[in-house]
Amino acid sequence: MEERGGGQGGEEGEAGKFLVFEQRKYGYERSSPNLAPIGGLVELGEETLAAAKRELQEEAGLVLSSWTPLGRKMSSNRGNSSSTSPPKGNGGGKAAGGIGDGPQAIIGEGNDPHGGTEVLFIRHAESRNNVLHAEVGAKYNFDPKYLKQMEKEVASLRSEDADLSDKGHAQAELLGEHLEERLRGRRVLVVSSPMQRAIKTILPAVTRLGLGPEAFACYGRYFEVGGCYLQDNVFKGTTRAELEGKYPLRCFDVHEDGWYAYTTEREGHAQALLRCELAWLWIHDLLMTGVPSDGTTREGWGEGGGGGGRKYDTIVLVGHGEFMHYIMKKIVGGGALSSALGFMHGNTAITTLQYHPSRGLLVRGLNSLEHLPRDLKTGHTLADGWWELVPSLQPSIDSPLIHRFEDLQREEPGLYTASQALRQRYLPPSLPPYLSDVDAHSVHFVALAHGQSTVVGVALYDPRFNRLRQVIVIPAFRRQGLGSGLVASVKGEARRYGHRTLCVHAPVERMKDFYVTKNSFEEGGREREKEAGVYVDKRGNKCQKLWVQL
């Protein structure tokens, strides 16, 4: 049995007194009221602290400004528990409204044994390069026809490792306040990019949470796409000694000569894709073992490995907009980084995932900027250039690629479902969109576009009857030769089976011209009950059996 998490709080008033309420509880004598702390169940998707605040306001009409975690408990029933973590904090603070001059609130966080590890992906605060990009873009009204000119002007003025802007420092402070409240009492590991705008973004939170090198890591391969460059000049970046000497952190995969010293070239798209794969392996290893790694060693970072190492309630990864887009695409698309999907993050935006070793990743929130007032939100609008991360959807015959599947349902269940939807959408109601026996015995040819993520066409070859079935292309990709490409794929499959002809049963009104005019099929039904190959099927469709020489 599983039980939803809950939270209980004790509200400390004057002279050390705590606020409780009277209730009648099952299991006690009917006439005997009992006293209980205020608390309740955590709703699905709700943070424990948010649940505690809600319950306190609902049951006692109180709103408090400061909360101190007592720890966690595993509940076997309502009233029998064991503590699993010690209390932290001094419980100071005053109420924003309620009883007395300054009640304090103490909250114990509910523990879901199947919850796994919370993972926060955070983009850095506004940098001086961000300000430069916005100023140059506004100068040209962000007109796409001036894109090359804008890029050239920005490149001539930018910094290879930009500091935060004044607004960026303010954003970082507010992010620190938010994370202090959100993560207080939790076991936290912070991982930052080696670029100074990322480190300085998270530094206020690290200071507030009292984290040192044992819980603050710098991962050298988590930098922004492009690397450390200024126009045609490439720089080595900050060294390991400089980073560890200036900030309370420990470096991983940072070269002693600089975090970008492993190459002398500006990073291109292909190199960024490879680095994304490497970074994801590092992150996944961290999630699995609970211990950061430097190559193959974890020396000096505590016990680890195989689920027996250091465990964190929350892992915070602080990085950059474009590379976060790459990582998100890797997580949700399994590597289809060129597909028509993009992820935008404003400055200090938080994307929240939940990781469980046997269940995978659960996306809980995207691009949250709730910790910032409106006048401090930056980098979060379409004018900030986010469409540049997504390839154009303008269809062309070069875009789709046709893939062959002998058993589509088993090999690619997702594509099989997508092909079913496509057939159901574009075949006439009188035709069955798919037949289980036909699908089970047919070779499927599926046309994929938009980075191999979108099904735009499908055709089937049924070897039992040497028959072409259900050629469908979505409207945006028609009249470009894709349908004929699918037919050609099926012709090739028939040749592989040793046939010298191929047949199709074509709806006369809808498809005969396509097969005869564009794909060289001919009339020639040889069955006496189907004169000249024309017949009416059992659903009332007028069809004709056509043949083509291979």
C-alpha positions in Angstrom: 0.0 0.0 0.0 1.1 3.5 -0.7 0.1 6.6 1.3 0.4 10.2 0.2 2.9 12.3 2.0 1.8 14.7 4.6 3.0 17.5 6.8 2.5 18.7 10.3 3.6 22.0 11.9 3.8 23.4 15.3 3.3 27.2 15.6 5.4 28.6 18.4 3.9 31.7 20.1 4.9 33.7 23.1 6.5 32.0 26.1 7.3 28.8 24.1 3.7 27.8 23.7 2.6 25.9 20.6 -0.7 26.3 18.8 -2.8 23.1 18.5 -6.4 22.5 17.8 -9.1 20.3 19.3 -10.6 17.5 17.2 -12.5 14.2 17.5 -10.5 11.3 16.0 -11.5 7.8 15.0 -10.2 5.2 17.4 -11.0 7.2 20.5 -14.0 7.4 22.7 -16.8 9.4 21.1 -17.0 11.8 24.0 -13.2 12.4 24.2 -11.8 15.2 22.1 -8.1 15.2 21.6 -5.5 17.8 20.7 -3.4 17.7 17.5 -0.9 19.8 15.6 -2.1 21.5 12.4 -1.4 19.4 9.3 -2.8 17.5 6.4 -2.1 15.6 3.2 0.1 16.9 0.4 -1.9 17.2 -2.8 -0.5 15.6 -6.0 2.3 17.8 -7.5 2.3 20.0 -4.4 5.5 20.9 -2.5 5.4 19.9 1.2 6.1 23.4 2.5 3.3 24.8 0.2 0.9 22.1 1.7 1.8 23.1 5.2 1.2 26.8 4.5 -2.1 26.0 2.9 -3.3 23.8 5.8 -2.2 26.4 8.4 -4.2 29.1 6.6 -7.2 26.8 6.1 -7.4 25.5 9.6 -6.2 28.4 11.7 -6.3 31.4 9.4 -2.6 32.0 9.9 0.1 33.2 7.4 3.7 32.9 8.6 6.8 34.4 7.1 9.4 31.9 8.5 9.4 28.1 8.5 12.0 25.8 10.0 12.1 22.1 9.0 12.0 19.5 11.8 12.9 16.6 9.7 11.1 13.7 8.0 9.1 10.7 9.1 8.0 7.4 7.6 4.4 6.8 8.6 3.1 3.2 9.3 -0.2 4.7 10.6 -1.5 8.0 11.8 0.4 8.5 15.0 3.3 6.0 14.8 6.4 7.3 13.1 10.2 7.4 13.3 12.4 10.4 12.6 14.9 10.0 9.8 16.6 13.4 9.8 17.5 15.9 12.5 16.1 19.4 12.7 18.0 22.4 11.4 17.7 26.1 11.7 16.9 28.3 14.7 13.2 28.7 14.0 13.3 32.5 14.0 10.8 34.7 12.2 7.6 36.6 12.6 4.1 36.0 11.4 2.8 38.2 8.6 -0.6 38.0 10.3 -2.2 35.9 13.1 -1.8 35.4 16.8 0.7 37.4 18.9 3.7 39.4 17.9 5.8 36.7 16.3 4.8 33.0 16.2 7.4 30.7 14.7 6.5 27.8 12.4 8.2 24.4 12.3 7.4 22.0 9.6 8.3 18.3 9.1 8.6 17.3 5.5 6.5 14.3 4.4 8.5 11.5 2.9 7.4 9.6 -0.2 9.6 6.4 -0.3 9.1 6.3 -4.1 9.9 10.0 -4.7 13.5 9.7 -5.8 15.8 12.7 -6.3 14.6 16.2 -7.2 16.6 17.7 -10.0 16.6 21.5 -10.7 18.0 22.8 -14.0 18.6 26.5 -13.6 19.8 29.0 -16.2 22.2 31.7 -15.1 21.2 35.2 -14.3 21.4 38.0 -16.9 24.9 38.6 -18.1 26.5 41.5 -19.8 26.5 39.6 -23.0 22.7 39.1 -22.6 22.3 42.9 -22.2 24.4 43.5 -25.3 22.4 41.0 -27.4 19.1 42.7 -26.3 20.5 46.2 -27.0 21.7 45.3 -30.5 18.5 43.4 -31.3 16.4 46.3 -30.3 18.5 48.6 -32.5 17.4 46.5 -35.5 13.9 45.8 -34.1 14.9 42.1 -34.1 14.2 42.0 -37.8 15.3 38.5 -39.1 16.6 40.0 -42.3 19.3 41.8 -40.3 20.3 38.6 -38.3 23.8 38.3 -39.8 24.5 42.0 -39.2 23.2 41.7 -35.5 25.4 38.6 -34.9 28.4 40.3 -36.3 27.9 43.4 -34.1 27.3 41.3 -31.0 30.4 39.2 -31.7 32.6 42.3 -31.9 31.5 43.6 -28.5 30.8 40.4 -26.4 33.1 38.9 -23.7 34.4 35.4 -23.8 33.3 34.8 -20.2 30.9 37.5 -19.3 30.1 38.7 -15.8 26.6 39.3 -14.5 24.8 42.6 -15.2 23.5 44.7 -12.3 20.1 43.2 -12.9 21.7 39.8 -13.0 23.2 40.3 -9.5 19.7 41.2 -8.2 18.2 38.1 -9.9 20.8 36.0 -8.2 20.0 37.3 -4.8 16.3 36.6 -5.2 17.1 33.2 -6.6 19.2 32.6 -3.4 16.3 33.6 -1.2 13.9 31.4 -3.0 16.2 28.3 -2.9 17.0 28.9 0.7 13.4 28.6 1.6 12.8 25.8 -0.8 15.8 23.7 0.0 16.4 24.4 3.7 16.8 21.1 5.6 17.3 19.1 2.5 20.4 17.3 1.4 21.5 19.4 -1.5 24.3 19.1 -4.2 24.9 22.1 -6.4 26.6 21.6 -9.8 27.6 24.7 -11.8 29.1 25.5 -15.2 32.7 26.7 -15.0 31.6 30.1 -16.6 31.6 32.9 -14.0 28.0 34.0 -14.8 26.7 30.6 -13.7 28.9 30.4 -10.6 27.9 33.9 -9.5 24.3 33.1 -10.1 24.2 30.3 -7.6 26.7 31.7 -5.1 24.1 33.6 -3.0 22.1 30.3 -2.6 25.2 28.4 -1.8 26.1 30.9 0.9 22.6 31.0 2.4 22.4 27.2 2.5 25.9 27.0 4.1 27.3 24.7 1.4 31.0 24.0 1.0 33.2 22.0 -1.5 31.6 18.8 -0.3 28.2 19.9 -1.7 29.2 22.5 -4.4 30.7 21.1 -7.6 31.9 22.7 -10.8 31.5 20.4 -13.8 33.9 21.5 -16.6 31.8 20.2 -19.6 28.7 22.1 -18.7 29.6 25.4 -20.4 27.5 27.3 -23.0 27.5 26.1 -26.6 30.5 27.6 -28.5 33.0 27.5 -25.6 35.4 30.2 -24.5 35.9 32.4 -27.6 35.9 36.0 -28.8 35.4 36.3 -32.5 38.2 34.2 -34.0 40.2 33.9 -30.7 39.8 30.9 -28.5 40.8 31.1 -24.8 41.6 28.3 -22.3 39.2 29.5 -19.6 39.7 29.7 -15.8 41.9 27.0 -14.4 41.0 24.4 -11.8 43.2 26.1 -9.2 41.7 29.5 -9.8 38.1 28.2 -9.6 38.8 26.3 -6.4 40.8 29.1 -4.9 38.1 31.8 -5.5 34.9 29.8 -4.8 33.9 27.2 -2.2 33.7 24.4 -4.7 35.4 21.4 -6.1 36.1 21.0 -9.9 35.3 17.9 -12.0 36.6 17.5 -15.6 38.3 20.9 -15.4 41.8 20.9 -17.0 44.6 22.3 -14.9 45.3 24.8 -17.7 41.7 25.9 -18.0 38.2 24.5 -18.5 38.4 25.0 -22.3 42.0 24.0 -22.6 41.2 20.6 -24.2 40.7 22.3 -27.6 42.0 25.2 -29.7 38.8 25.6 -31.8 35.5 27.2 -31.2 32.9 24.6 -30.5 30.5 23.8 -33.4 27.2 22.1 -33.5 28.5 18.5 -33.9 31.0 19.0 -31.0 28.1 20.4 -28.8 26.0 17.4 -29.5 28.8 15.1 -28.5 29.4 17.1 -25.3 25.7 16.9 -24.6 25.9 13.1 -24.7 29.0 13.2 -22.4 27.4 15.6 -20.0 24.2 13.5 -19.8 26.3 10.4 -19.0 28.0 12.4 -16.2 24.7 13.6 -14.8 23.1 10.1 -15.1 26.1 8.6 -13.3 25.6 11.2 -10.6 21.9 10.4 -10.3 22.6 6.6 -10.1 25.5 6.7 -7.7 24.9 9.9 -5.7 28.5 10.8 -6.2 30.1 13.2 -8.8 33.0 11.8 -10.8 36.1 13.2 -12.4 36.7 10.9 -15.3 36.8 7.5 -13.6 37.7 8.5 -10.1 35.6 9.7 -7.2 38.4 10.1 -4.7 37.8 12.5 -1.9 34.1 12.7 -2.4 32.9 10.1 0.1 31.7 6.6 -0.3 29.8 5.9 -3.5 28.7 3.6 -6.3 25.8 1.3 -7.0 23.3 3.2 -5.0 25.3 3.0 -1.8 27.0 6.4 -2.0 26.0 9.8 -0.8 22.4 10.5 -1.4 20.9 13.9 -2.1 17.3 15.0 -1.9 17.9 17.7 -4.5 20.6 18.2 -7.2 20.8 21.7 -8.7 22.5 22.1 -12.1 23.3 25.7 -13.1 24.0 26.3 -16.7 23.2 28.1 -19.9 20.1 28.6 -22.2 21.3 26.9 -25.3 23.1 24.0 -23.7 20.1 23.5 -21.3 18.0 23.2 -24.5 20.3 20.4 -25.7 20.1 18.6 -22.4 16.3 18.9 -22.2 16.1 17.5 -25.8 18.3 14.6 -24.8 16.1 13.8 -21.8 12.8 14.0 -23.6 13.8 13.0 -27.1 16.5 10.4 -26.5 18.9 12.4 -28.7 16.7 13.7 -31.5 18.3 17.1 -31.1 17.4 18.4 -34.5 13.7 17.7 -34.2 11.2 20.6 -34.2 11.1 21.1 -30.5 12.8 23.8 -28.4 13.2 24.7 -24.7 13.4 28.3 -23.6 14.5 29.4 -20.2 14.6 33.0 -18.9 17.4 34.2 -16.7 17.4 32.2 -13.4 14.4 30.1 -14.7 14.0 26.8 -12.9 12.9 23.5 -14.6 12.1 20.8 -12.0 12.4 17.1 -12.7 12.1 14.1 -10.4 14.5 11.1 -10.9 13.9 7.6 -9.7 16.4 4.8 -10.7 13.7 2.3 -11.6 11.1 4.8 -13.0 13.2 7.4 -14.9 12.5 11.1 -15.0 9.2 12.9 -14.3 8.9 16.5 -15.5 7.3 18.6 -12.7 7.8 22.1 -13.9 9.3 24.1 -16.8 10.9 27.6 -17.0 9.6 28.8 -13.7 10.3 32.5 -12.9 7.9 32.8 -9.9 10.7 34.0 -7.6 11.3 37.2 -9.7 9.1 40.3 -9.9 8.0 41.3 -13.4 10.6 44.1 -13.7 13.4 41.7 -13.1 12.4 39.0 -15.6 14.7 38.9 -18.6 15.6 36.5 -21.4 12.2 34.9 -21.4 10.5 36.4 -24.4 10.4 35.3 -28.1 12.3 38.4 -28.9 15.3 37.0 -27.1 16.0 34.7 -30.0 14.7 31.4 -28.9 13.4 30.4 -32.3 17.0 30.2 -33.5 17.2 26.9 -31.5 14.5 25.3 -33.6 15.0 24.3 -37.2 12.6 25.6 -39.8 9.5 23.5 -40.4 9.3 24.5 -44.1 8.8 21.1 -45.8 11.0 20.0 -48.6 11.6 16.7 -50.3 15.0 16.5 -48.7 13.6 16.6 -45.2 11.7 13.3 -44.8 13.6 10.0 -44.6 11.9 6.7 -45.3 12.5 4.0 -42.8 11.8 0.3 -43.1 10.4 -1.8 -40.3 9.6 -5.5 -40.5 7.7 -5.4 -37.2 6.9 -1.8 -36.5 4.7 -2.5 -33.5 7.5 -4.3 -31.7 10.4 -2.3 -32.9 9.0 1.2 -32.5 5.7 1.2 -30.5 5.6 5.0 -30.6 5.9 5.2 -34.4 3.3 2.5 -34.7 0.8 4.5 -32.7 1.7 7.6 -34.7 1.1 5.7 -38.0 -2.2 4.4 -36.7 -3.3 8.0 -35.9 -2.1 9.2 -39.4 -4.2 6.5 -41.1 -7.2 7.1 -39.0 -6.9 10.9 -39.7 -6.5 10.7 -43.5 -8.2 7.6 -44.7 -11.9 8.0 -45.6 -14.4 6.8 -42.9 -15.4 3.8 -45.0 -12.0 2.4 -44.9 -10.5 0.7 -41.8 -7.5 2.8 -40.6 -5.6 -0.3 -39.6 -6.2 -4.1 -39.5 -4.4 -6.1 -36.9 -3.8 -9.0 -39.2 -2.5 -6.8 -42.0 -0.2 -4.8 -39.7 1.1 -8.0 -38.2 2.1 -9.5 -41.5 3.2 -6.3 -43.4 6.5 -4.5 -43.8 6.0 -0.8 -42.8 7.7 2.1 -44.6 7.5 5.2 -42.4 8.5 8.7 -43.6 9.9 10.9 -40.8 10.7 14.6 -40.9 11.6 17.4 -38.5 14.7 15.6 -37.3 13.1 12.2 -37.5 10.5 13.0 -34.9 7.3 13.5 -37.0 5.5 10.8 -39.1 4.6 12.5 -42.4 3.9 9.4 -44.5 3.4 5.7 -44.4 3.0 2.7 -46.8 2.6 -1.0 -46.2 3.8 -4.1 -48.2 1.8 -7.3 -47.5 4.0 -10.2 -48.7 1.2 -12.7 -48.3 -0.6 -11.2 -51.4 2.4 -9.3 -52.9 0.3 -6.2 -52.3 0.9 -2.5 -51.7 -1.4 -1.1 -49.0 -2.4 2.3 -47.6 0.0 4.9 -49.1 -0.7 8.1 -47.1 1.2 11.4 -47.0 0.1 14.4 -44.8 -1.1 17.4 -46.8 1.9 19.7 -46.1 4.3 17.1 -47.8 2.2 16.2 -50.8 3.1 17.0 -54.4 6.8 16.8 -53.6 7.4 13.2 -54.6 7.2 11.7 -51.1 4.2 9.4 -52.0 6.1 8.1 -55.0 9.1 7.6 -52.8 7.1 5.4 -50.5 5.7 3.4 -53.5 9.3 3.0 -54.8 10.3 1.6 -51.4 7.5 -1.0 -51.5 8.5 -1.9 -55.1 12.0 -2.6 -53.9 10.6 -4.8 -51.1 8.6 -6.8 -53.6 11.8 -7.4 -55.6 13.5 -8.6 -52.4 10.8 -11.3 -52.1 11.5 -12.3 -55.7 8.4 -10.9 -57.4 8.4 -9.4 -60.9 5.1 -7.6 -60.4 3.3 -5.7 -57.6 -0.5 -5.1 -57.2 -2.5 -2.5 -55.4 -6.3 -2.2 -54.8 -6.8 1.5 -55.5 -9.9 3.6 -54.7 -10.9 4.7 -58.2 -11.9 8.3 -57.4 -9.1 9.1 -54.9 -6.0 7.2 -55.9 -6.1 5.7 -59.5 -4.5 8.7 -61.1 -1.7 8.8 -58.6 -0.8 5.1 -59.3 -1.3 5.1 -63.0 0.1 8.6 -64.0 2.9 9.0 -61.4 3.9 5.4 -60.6 3.4 3.4 -63.8 0.6 1.1 -62.6 -1.7 -0.4 -65.2 -5.1 -1.9 -65.4 -5.4 -5.6 -65.8 -7.5 -7.5 -63.3 -7.3 -11.2 -64.1 -10.1 -12.4 -61.8 -13.4 -13.1 -63.6 -15.5 -11.8 -60.7 -13.7 -8.5 -61.0 -14.2 -7.2 -64.6 -11.2 -5.3 -65.8 -10.1 -5.2 -62.2 -13.0 -2.9 -61.1 -15.1 -3.9 -58.1 -17.1 -2.6 -55.2 -15.7 -3.7 -51.9 -17.8 -4.8 -48.9 -17.8 -1.2 -47.5 -19.2 0.3 -50.7 -15.9 1.7 -52.1 -15.4 1.5 -55.9 -11.9 0.1 -56.3 -9.7 -1.2 -59.1 -6.9 -3.7 -59.0 -3.8 -2.3 -60.6 -0.5 -3.9 -61.5 3.0 -2.7 -62.2 6.0 -4.5 -63.7 9.1 -4.5 -61.6 
